[in-house]
């Protein structure tokens, strides 16, 4: 089996998020994965799924249609992504630590 690249994980993560398929999205995480947000910290797929369900409630169809990655940098097991989803999120960013095809840690900040 080919090793999953961090680029493939990021692509899968974005596609699952944009399609609203949270069951597919949480396949990128392990039971020990951690998601840090400005409001709360979430651990494990079910908790992280709840965080993304809340985020989905904040994203209008217009914001989803306007979703745009403005910067993506990958270094080894780490990814840094800046994005917008106007008018809801004029500025947002995520940092990921990906190991063996799974997101081990993610932090998100949006305004």
N, C-alpha and C positions, 0 to 999 in steps of 0.2 A: 504494500500500500504506500502510495506516495505521501510524503510529509506535506501537510497543509501549510501553505505559506501565510504569513501575516496579511499579505495583500488579499488572499482569498477569504480569510476570516473577515476582514474589513468589508469586502464586497458583499459577502453573505449577510453580515450584520446590517448593513445599510439597506439591502434589498428587502430583508425581512421586516425591518422597521418601516420602510416606505410602503410596503404592502399591508401593514397592520397585522402581520402574522406573528403574534407573540409566542405561539408554541414553537415556531421555527426559530425565532430570535433567541430564545433561551437555550437552544441547542449549542450555542456558542459559549456557554458558561458551564462551570463545574459546581458541585455542591459547596466547594470552598471559595468560589469566586466572590469578589466584593465589588459593589458599586457605591461610590461616594457621590452624593449630590449636595447642593447647598442646604437642603432641608433635612436630609436623613442619610444614614448608611444602610445598605441592603446587602444581605449575604445569602448566597445560594439561588438557584434558578427560580424557585417559586416567589421568593421575596423580590428578586430582580424583575420578574414578570409583572408583579404588582406595581413596581415603580414605573415601568414602561406603559402600563395600562393608564396610570395617572397622567403621564406625559402625553399619551395619545388623546386624552380628553382636552388637553390644552391646545392641541394642534388642529386648527380648522382646516377644511379642505383647501382653502386659499393658501394657508401657511405650508401645507404639504406640497402643493403645486409649486410653491416658490422655494422649496428646500434646495440649497446649493452648498456644496463643499467648496470653500474658498482657499483652503490650504490643507495638504496632507503630507506629513513627513513620517518616514519609517526608518528606524535605526535598530537593527537586531530584532529583539523581542518587543520593541516599543513603538507605538504609533501616537501621533499628535494630529488632531483634526480640528480645524476651525470651520464653522458652518453658520448659515443663516436660514431662517424660515420666516420670511416677512409675511405679515406684520407682527407675528407673535414673538419671534426671537430675532432681533436685529443683529445680535452677536452671541455666539455660543462656541464652546470648544470641549473636546473630549481628549483624555489621555488614556491609552490602553497599554496593558502588559499582556502579551499573548505568548503562551507556551504550549507546545504540542497541539496546536490547532484550537486551543480554547482560550477565552478571555479570562485571565486570572484576576485582574484588577482593572477597573475603569473608574475614572473620575469625570464628572461633567460640571460645567459652569455655564450658565446662560443669563442673559439680561434682556 
